[in-house]
């Protein structure tokens, strides 16, 4: 079972061994070789079939459009991630050990992960096993069953996972940055949730069953099958196995975050061994295909912070003042989120100098000082990168799932690709000028305890969880 992970394609890796500017300005092929087919059952379950040239292999993914953003009740953060674990606990008809045995017998590779906005269950299986797999998956989504003891065992496993992650300074920094940037919205807690809430989870067996009924409903789920699969046969099997599934998704009221009007910062002191670090997050709008903003911000990630950027070449390559510089490109969200830059400091540079350098680089983009030819090269690279990243049925299913989680549209991945085509130099400067400003900036710095500035907060997961004003 996977640890939760953020779906971020970092701009530091944009080069992918290819030089920017190496592409001709010809039209780019479609992201997927064949357009997905979309069907919807009367109970609301969506079924997406993606033909893909992969003889004998099918990726069978189930998207649940529920993540940490839906955890509105104080004291109950982390339950979306918990259910990533609980969904492997089996049913009355197929207990956990039998479920694993059946999956192994099918030759299936199965896993799952959770984000702020969704949970994705991933299975890759030989084509001949798809029929049996559909019955197994339908059973666990319709009839998940676990006793109280099994629930408490899994909550302790989640606590162990949290403690393991908490040993990472970046985990501690991300928790702090989330709290700093979001005082009302549920993005204020990470996917793992607050430590105090995780420690209290064993007491909430009944609540967990309510959570399952509220969010694991057919209208909140999408089955995505990519590869060597026949649409008509798949739809008939899915209808037979999932058709009786009933329920409607709960609609929690997620508090809107007020606009940020002044910079915020927090300094952390780290007791372990780590170089100084900085996370800088600028408040940006939710992912959208109605404007060029999301695509243009992705271009800014590459222009300012990829390995080919002026800033990276100067601070990392030539001057060796930074051990690492990256930005969380592709970190899209359903609600307004953060444009995040991560820096690992070396010798001869301070946190203030790093933040000033990041601000200066973004200001240069905002003033329209980046050569038009470089912007065109970056856009060309991004347009080619998405199709080139889809190499397997699992890649295809995850690409569709990721963008569908944001919009509900099975073709959103292609619409985003088309948006990149229409981004202009003016769009790039406008989004940098509008959103990537000091007034919208949140900074978390981390220093070894011996050299931390006065007033630095110990980087510890044991701090009390804030009780934010949230509406259930």
C-alpha atoms as one frame of an Amber mdcrd trajectory, in Angstrom:
protein
   0.000   0.000   0.000   1.496   3.285  -1.041   2.298   6.239   1.084   0.286
   9.311   0.092   2.171  11.453  -2.319   1.700  14.818  -3.925   1.258  14.634
  -7.666   3.857  17.131  -8.659   6.003  17.082 -11.770   8.791  19.293 -10.571
  10.116  21.974 -12.882  13.663  21.032 -11.994  13.186  17.955 -14.134  11.725
  19.698 -17.142  14.790  19.207 -19.265  14.302  15.429 -19.408  17.570  15.235
 -21.264  16.191  17.434 -24.041  17.402  20.912 -24.835  14.776  23.627 -24.863
  14.383  24.902 -28.351  15.035  21.507 -29.908  11.454  21.220 -31.090  10.087
  22.432 -34.389   6.997  24.663 -34.143   4.869  22.071 -35.918   1.491  21.014
 -34.571   1.685  18.580 -31.691  -0.171  15.264 -31.796  -3.020  14.502 -29.435
  -1.993  13.532 -25.913  -3.553  10.060 -26.216  -3.632   8.095 -29.464  -7.380
   7.481 -29.087 -10.013   9.639 -27.450 -11.577   8.181 -24.293 -15.167   6.982
 -24.423 -17.377   8.069 -21.528 -20.457   6.249 -20.254 -22.543   6.880 -17.161
 -24.643   4.328 -15.326 -28.106   5.282 -13.972 -26.654   5.293 -10.419 -24.150
   7.995 -11.398 -21.013   5.861 -11.797 -18.882   7.125 -14.668 -16.996   4.652
 -16.847 -14.131   5.857 -19.043 -12.658   3.481 -21.629  -9.306   4.380 -23.197
  -8.153   2.241 -26.140  -4.381   1.855 -25.972  -1.940  -0.271 -27.931  -0.908
  -2.625 -25.141  -1.829  -6.188 -26.134  -2.735  -8.272 -23.135  -2.576  -5.467
 -20.532  -5.290  -3.305 -18.950  -5.006  -0.544 -16.352  -8.174  -0.505 -14.243
  -8.228   2.607 -12.040 -10.958   3.876  -9.735 -11.032   7.615  -9.071 -12.767
   8.839  -5.915 -13.140  12.622  -5.981 -12.541  12.933  -2.250  -9.340  14.049
  -0.593  -8.101  16.091   2.319 -10.125  19.117   1.131 -13.339  17.325   2.139
 -12.251  16.874   5.770 -14.145  19.852   7.148 -14.909  18.643  10.673 -12.362
  19.726  13.251 -10.572  16.756  14.768 -11.100  14.496  11.753  -8.298  15.345
   9.354  -6.595  12.440   7.610  -9.655  10.261   6.970  -9.411  10.385   3.173
  -5.900   8.982   3.451  -7.013   6.471   6.073  -9.508   5.086   3.576  -6.720
   4.548   1.087  -5.657   1.944   3.686  -9.104   0.714   4.741 -10.132  -0.139
   1.185  -7.660  -3.024   1.279  -9.379  -4.528   4.340 -11.773  -6.646   2.311
 -15.460  -7.488   2.519 -17.564 -10.208   4.140 -17.448 -12.171   0.887 -13.745
 -11.537   0.292 -11.731 -10.814   3.482  -8.413  -9.004   3.240  -6.223 -12.099
   2.969  -8.472 -13.597   0.301  -8.552 -10.301  -1.592  -4.750 -10.273  -1.743
  -4.678 -13.939  -2.771  -7.135 -13.306  -5.602  -5.220 -10.281  -6.839  -1.986
 -12.252  -6.857  -3.695 -15.089  -8.717  -4.804 -12.607 -11.379  -1.244 -11.300
 -11.718  -2.453  -7.847 -10.722  -0.297  -4.940  -9.622  -2.515  -2.926  -7.290
  -1.928   0.167  -5.214  -3.478   3.523  -4.241  -2.612   7.074  -3.274  -4.317
  10.107  -1.800  -4.001  13.819  -2.520  -5.677  16.960  -1.252  -8.408  16.602
  -3.888  -8.844  12.917  -4.692  -7.972   9.299  -3.988  -6.952   6.953  -6.799
  -6.976   3.149  -6.706  -4.725   1.655  -9.357  -4.734  -1.893 -10.706  -2.890
  -3.238 -13.744  -3.875  -6.717 -14.825  -3.625  -9.082 -17.814  -6.591  -8.651
 -20.132  -7.877 -12.133 -19.393  -8.375 -11.229 -15.740 -10.449  -8.090 -16.272
 -13.793  -9.841 -15.830 -12.818 -11.317 -12.465 -11.200  -8.036 -11.411 -14.374
  -6.052 -12.050 -16.278  -8.307  -9.666 -13.589  -8.012  -6.991 -13.374  -4.222
  -7.245 -17.143  -3.755  -7.321 -17.429  -5.857  -4.187 -14.985  -3.779  -2.168
 -16.433  -0.446  -3.286 -19.996  -1.558  -2.602 -19.467  -3.756   0.437 -16.322
  -2.741   2.300 -16.362  -4.342   5.736 -13.944  -4.162   8.636 -14.309  -4.935
  12.312 -13.406  -2.413  14.979 -10.176  -4.238  15.814  -9.073  -4.167  12.169
  -9.911  -0.461  12.015  -7.786   0.271  15.070  -4.918  -1.793  13.660  -4.982
   0.246  10.459  -5.104   3.555  12.316  -1.944   2.520  14.152  -0.347   1.753
  10.784  -1.258   5.244   9.614   0.290   6.703  12.764   3.465   4.766  12.013
   3.457   6.134   8.482   3.043   9.656   9.809   5.917   9.233  12.266   8.132
   7.957   9.488   7.283  10.923   7.257   7.738  13.351  10.165  11.439  12.484
  10.190  11.734  14.458   6.952  12.367  18.192   7.314  10.412  18.893   4.124
   7.347  17.163   5.619   7.525  19.432   8.642   7.977  22.458   6.415   5.013
  21.520   4.225   2.788  21.146   7.289   3.855  24.605   8.449   3.443  26.191
   5.029  -0.072  24.756   4.699  -1.087  26.144   8.108   0.534  29.492   7.338
  -1.190  29.966   3.994  -4.657  28.603   4.856  -6.405  29.626   8.038  -9.917
  28.595   6.983  -9.759  26.340   3.939  -9.065  22.655   4.495  -5.835  22.926
   2.501  -4.542  24.146   5.872  -3.858  20.516   6.792  -1.869  18.053   4.747
  -3.160  14.814   3.271  -1.784  12.879   6.226  -3.686  15.106   8.644  -2.709
  16.525  12.020  -0.833  14.263  14.408  -3.386  14.833  17.189  -6.190  13.775
  14.847  -4.321  10.641  13.754  -3.674   9.722  17.377  -7.409  10.059  18.058
  -8.500   7.997  15.029  -8.871   4.665  16.884 -11.833   6.170  18.757 -13.741
   6.980  15.568 -14.811   3.597  14.241 -18.441   4.699  13.805 -17.365   7.972
  12.191 -15.226   6.016   9.720 -18.252   4.056   8.543 -20.133   7.314   8.086
 -17.218   8.694   6.070 -17.368   5.683   3.775 -21.103   6.082   3.194 -20.745
   9.825   2.583 -17.991   9.726  -0.033 -17.673   6.233  -1.484 -20.745   6.573
  -3.637 -21.241   5.785  -7.332 -21.763   9.408  -8.342 -18.403  10.296  -6.744
 -16.449   7.537  -8.469 -15.119   6.928 -11.957 -13.852   3.637 -13.336 -11.092
   4.231 -15.886  -9.979   1.275 -18.011  -7.055   1.834 -20.384  -5.322  -0.612
 -22.684  -6.436  -3.826 -24.374 -10.102  -3.502 -23.464 -13.387  -3.628 -25.364
 -15.755  -0.816 -24.440 -19.014  -2.728 -24.909 -17.820  -5.773 -22.973 -16.393
  -3.613 -20.197 -19.574  -1.562 -19.865 -21.740  -4.681 -19.702 -19.560  -6.191
 -16.966 -19.376  -2.957 -14.975 -23.140  -2.482 -15.234 -23.751  -6.018 -13.996
 -21.399  -5.674 -11.025 -21.850  -2.028  -9.992 -25.396  -1.323 -11.196 -27.085
  -2.010  -7.849 -24.688   0.275  -5.972 -26.603   3.192  -4.464 -25.811   6.407
  -2.608 -25.198  10.078  -3.209 -22.058  11.987  -2.338 -22.108  14.284   0.668
 -21.463  17.938  -0.123 -19.505  19.429   2.769 -19.275  23.204   2.811 -15.589
  23.962   2.325 -14.769  27.409   3.730 -13.352  29.878   1.256  -9.961  31.293
   2.165  -9.857  35.103   2.378  -7.546  36.900  -0.023  -4.024  37.328   1.267
  -2.866  40.941   1.360   0.506  40.798   3.117   3.488  38.426   3.186   3.659
  35.766   5.889   6.625  33.834   7.227   7.604  31.238   9.811  11.055  30.049
  10.875  11.600  26.464  12.029  14.475  25.048  14.059  15.472  21.483  13.143
  17.053  19.246  15.766  18.346  16.682  13.290  20.912  16.915  10.517  19.801
  18.944   7.535  21.091  21.822   5.455  19.057  25.034   5.718  15.970  25.002
   3.515  13.218  27.309   2.329   9.699  26.744   1.016   8.115  29.732  -0.699
   4.432  29.520  -1.610   2.460  32.157  -3.530  -1.338  32.064  -3.400  -2.747
  31.273  -6.850  -6.218  30.542  -8.241  -7.764  27.097  -8.561  -6.986  25.065
 -11.659  -9.129  26.261 -14.530  -9.467  25.715 -18.248 -11.739  28.741 -18.684
  -8.762  31.111 -18.716  -5.075  30.836 -19.614  -3.988  31.323 -15.988  -3.222
  27.725 -14.980  -1.326  26.970 -18.173   0.542  30.286 -18.007   1.605  29.639
 -14.401   2.983  26.277 -15.509   5.094  28.132 -18.044   6.399  30.404 -15.268
   7.512  27.337 -13.284   9.692  26.287 -16.201  10.938  29.749 -17.127  12.043
  30.688 -13.625  13.024  27.447 -11.893  13.822  24.639 -14.329  17.405  23.446
 -14.691  17.771  25.624 -17.775  16.591  28.795 -16.001  18.965  31.691 -15.321
  18.377  31.413 -11.575  19.173  27.691 -11.417  22.242  28.051 -13.589  23.562
  30.912 -11.465  22.836  29.724  -7.909  23.136  25.948  -8.345  25.545  25.403
 -11.226  27.957  28.323 -11.353  28.019  29.690  -7.786  27.047  26.481  -5.896
  25.164  28.565  -3.332  22.163  26.258  -3.524  22.294  22.486  -3.275  18.914
  22.273  -4.945  16.228  24.471  -6.492  12.899  23.197  -7.727   9.300  24.242
  -8.035   6.221  22.099  -7.701   5.070  22.278 -11.303   1.888  20.392 -12.095
   0.632  20.765  -8.525  -2.903  21.706  -9.592  -5.834  22.024  -7.176  -9.625
  22.234  -7.281  -9.570  25.320  -5.044  -7.097  28.210  -4.839  -3.736  26.788
  -3.803  -0.024  27.566  -3.836   2.732  28.026  -6.399   5.609  26.466  -4.431
   9.365  26.922  -4.776  11.736  24.742  -2.741  15.391  25.609  -2.109  18.130
  23.727  -0.268  20.838  26.127   0.837  24.575  25.617   0.571  27.411  27.777
   1.841  27.482  31.525   1.399  23.788  32.310   1.099  21.056  33.213   3.582
  17.342  32.573   3.584  16.694  36.265   2.932  18.975  36.195  -0.093  17.180
  33.137  -1.493  13.754  34.719  -1.078  15.003  37.961  -2.638  16.435  36.012
  -5.576  13.153  34.154  -6.117  11.173  37.398  -5.942  13.587  39.092  -8.360
  13.325  36.269 -10.885   9.523  36.362 -10.774   9.547  40.160 -11.049  11.631
  39.848 -14.213   8.988  37.550 -15.682   6.245  39.933 -14.549   7.908  42.868
 -16.304   7.999  40.947 -19.568  11.793  40.819 -19.673  12.102  37.161 -20.638
  12.981  36.836 -24.340  10.029  35.821 -26.472  12.055  33.042 -28.055  12.676
  31.393 -24.685   8.984  31.578 -23.763   8.119  29.944 -27.082  10.689  27.197
 -26.467   9.322  26.465 -22.982   5.732  26.327 -24.226   6.784  24.001 -27.036
   8.573  21.761 -24.562   5.577  21.589 -22.216   3.249  20.762 -25.096   5.456
  17.892 -26.183   6.158  16.665 -22.671   2.602  15.627 -21.865   2.165  13.242
 -24.837   5.682  11.882 -24.337   4.925  11.113 -20.676   2.122   8.704 -21.615
   4.023   5.500 -22.320   1.807   2.817 -20.741  -1.886   2.128 -20.092  -1.294
   3.126 -16.471   0.141   6.472 -17.627  -2.939   7.032 -19.769  -5.342   6.154
 -16.952  -3.509   8.345 -14.445  -3.366  11.306 -16.840  -7.114  11.157 -17.426
  -7.801  10.602 -13.717  -5.620  13.473 -12.576  -7.316  16.081 -14.747 -10.751
  14.554 -14.322 -10.367  14.867 -10.549  -9.920  18.610 -10.995 -12.762  19.232
 -13.433 -15.018  16.201 -13.742 -14.280  16.210 -17.480 -12.679  13.121 -19.040
 -11.219  15.307 -21.804  -9.711  17.911 -19.469  -6.180  16.616 -20.096  -6.552
  17.435 -23.801  -8.159  20.794 -23.123  -5.231  21.677 -20.864  -2.810  20.640
 -23.594  -4.697  22.887 -26.030  -4.576  25.732 -23.499  -0.789  25.523 -23.471
  -0.878  26.088 -27.207  -2.726  29.377 -26.766  -0.587  30.842 -23.939   1.073
  34.124 -24.948   4.010  36.074 -23.574   1.495  38.608 -22.257  -0.329  35.837
 -20.363   2.924  34.732 -18.756   3.812  38.237 -17.610   0.251  38.911 -16.438
  -0.036  35.871 -14.144   3.379  36.559 -12.615   2.448  40.190 -12.067  -0.983
  39.317 -10.629  -0.324  36.291  -8.431   3.402  35.850  -7.767   3.865  38.933
  -5.637   5.223  39.612  -2.155   1.733  40.330  -0.815   0.660  36.769  -1.734
   3.866  35.122  -0.504   4.191  32.600   2.332   7.656  31.527   3.465   8.770
  28.737   5.772  12.482  28.506   6.507  14.284  25.702   8.294  17.648  25.967
  10.021  19.699  23.627  12.207  18.734  24.333  15.813  22.215  25.618  16.657
  22.002  28.367  14.031  18.245  29.048  13.965  17.185  32.690  14.282  15.665
  33.996  17.475  11.994  33.120  17.698  12.258  30.053  15.449   9.641  27.391
  16.218  10.885  23.850  16.893  10.057  21.682  13.877   7.994  19.103  15.719
   4.830  17.240  14.785   3.728  17.425  18.425   2.444  20.986  18.213  -1.312
  21.249  18.847  -3.551  20.986  15.811  -5.215  24.354  15.154  -8.967  24.277
  15.540  -9.988  26.220  12.492 -13.401  27.688  11.899 -14.839  25.089   9.580
 -18.385  24.252   8.680 -19.340  20.552   8.568
